[in-house]
């Protein structure tokens, strides 16, 4: 799934698509009509759904006349793993910086 991360982040880089995914994460499976936004045309919404499906972020299922969407947990796990890698990097880097600053301050006090 990590090989799809560029597509995933490209899809989430659009505010409308990010809002769709956030809503699905919060509310669970929803019909296209429930996700509709008054300021966005139906063809534009269909395009956003297609981009999200192609990026592997959501799945669609048909129930009679309704198109129901849900977030793919695997996609969210991949984003989480990616972000945790960088969180660990920054946590470690900031810890080292904090120790270096403390050591510098300690050295300045002993020089006074």
ABEGO torsion letter per residue (X at the ends): XAAAAAAAAAAAABAAAAAAAAAAAAAEBBBAAAABBAABBAAAAAAAAAAAAAAGABBBBBBEABBBBBBBAAAAAAAAAAAAAAAAAAAAAAAAAAAAAAAAAAAAAAAX
